[in-house]
Amino acid sequence: MKAKHQRLILALAALVAIIGAGLLAVSALKDEAAYFYAPADVKAKGVEPGKAIRLGGMVVGGSLKRAADGVTIRFDVTDGKATVPAMFSGIAPDLFKEGSGVVAEGSFDAKGTFIATNLLAKHDERYMPRELEGMNYNASTHEMKAEQ
Amino acid sequence: MHRFANPARFLKIARPLTGWLFWPGLALILVGGACGLFVTPADYLQGQTVRILYIHVPAAWLGMGGWTGIAVAALMQLVWRHPLAAIAGRAIAAPGALFTAICLMTGSIWGRPTWGTWWEWDGRMTSMLVLLFLYLGYIALANASARDGQAGGVSNVTAIFGLVGAINIPIINRSVVWWNSLHQGPSITLRGSSIAMDLLWPLGLTLLGFSLWFGAIVLMRMRTILAQNKVEARMQRLARG
C-alpha cells in the first residue's frame, strides 16, 4: 500500500468520523435549536405561564380582531395540528396578516392566551408577481396551478 | 490534476483564463443586476424589497461554495500533496469570507422590512455567522503558518481545519428543514423552484456572473502568491550570493 493510499484512507476515515459527530450533535440539538414553539409543541409539552418563549405558526384566517384602542390585536396561531389564541399591543410588521406566518415573542398568561411583546412576520419560500397571487400552490412539488 | 503540479503550466492557462472569467462575469452581474432592479415585476407580498435576492442568493451560494472549495483543496493537499492545493485554499479564503459577509449584510437589510428584525438567532442565520467565523479562523491560521516557510500556501493544520469546518456546509443547507426557523425554507430544490419564472431568470445571470467573478479573483490571488514565491526564492538566491 502506497503512502498516498494510506493518507486517503486516513482522511476518509476522519471525514466519516467528523460527519458522524456533526450529525449526532445536530440530532441532539433537534429540540434545543428550534427557533420557536409551534402550537402543537405547546399542547404536547406544556409551557408554564410567564415563561418567555417564541410561538410560531400561521395566523388563522378570520381570527384577527382589532381592539377599540387601535393598537391591541387578537389572533389565533395554528400549525395545522393545534391552535392557540394570542394578543399583541403595538406595531406589527407590514407582512403580518391573516393566512401568513408569524413568530411572536412573549409568554402565556394563566388562561392560555399568548401575550406577545414583539411580532415578527415569517413568509414562505414563494416569490411571484402579483398576477400569480391566489394560484394553488403545492409546497412539496413547488407546482402552481390556476384555481378551478 | 497533477499536470498542474508545475506552476509554469498552471500559469500558462491561468493568465488568459482570469480575463475570460472576469469580464463575462462582470457583464453578467451588471446585466442581471439591472434586469433584477428594473425589468422583473415586484413580488406579490414583499413588493420591491424582493430585488435584494439577486445579490443575497449568489453571495450565500459563493460563501458556502468557497468553503467547499477549501475542503476539496485541503483533501488534495493532505492526500495527494498537490503543490497548488495549499495555494488554492489560501486564495479562496478571502473572497469566500467577503461573500459570506455580503450574504449576512444583505440578509439583515432584507430582514428588517420583511420580518421586522435586523437579526435573530435562528438556525440559518447562526450557522451562516459561524461560517464567517470559520473563514476568519482559517485566514488567521493560514497567515500564522505562511511565515514558517509554507511557500505561500497553508500548513497541514490549516488544511485539517478547512476539512473539519466543512461539516458546517450541510448544516447551513439543512438548517431551515431540520429546525423551526424565521428564515423560509428552500425555494429552489431538485423538484423545482417556487420562485416564479418572471422573477427567477435574472438570478441565473447574477449567480453565474458572481461565480465567474469568484473564479477570477481566486486565480488572481493564486497568481499573486506564486509570483511572491518566485520573488522570495530569487531574494534568497541573491542573499546567498
Interface residues (C-beta under 8 A of the other chain):
Chain A: K4 R7 L8 A11 A14 L15 I18 I19 A21 G22 V26 L29 K30 A33 A34 Y35 F36 Y37 A38 G56 A92 P93 D94 L95 F96 S100 V103 L119 L120 A121 K122 H123 D124 E125 R126 Y127 M128 P129 R130 E131 L132 E133 Y137 A139 S140 T141 H142 E143 M144
Chain B: P41 A42 D43 Y44 L45 Q46 V50 L53 L75 L78 V79 W80 R81 P113 T114 W115 G116 T117 E120 W121 D122 G123 L163 V164 A166 I167 P170 I171 W178 W179 N180 S181 L182 Q184 G185 P186 S187 T189 R191 G192 S193 S194 I195 A196 D198 L199 L200
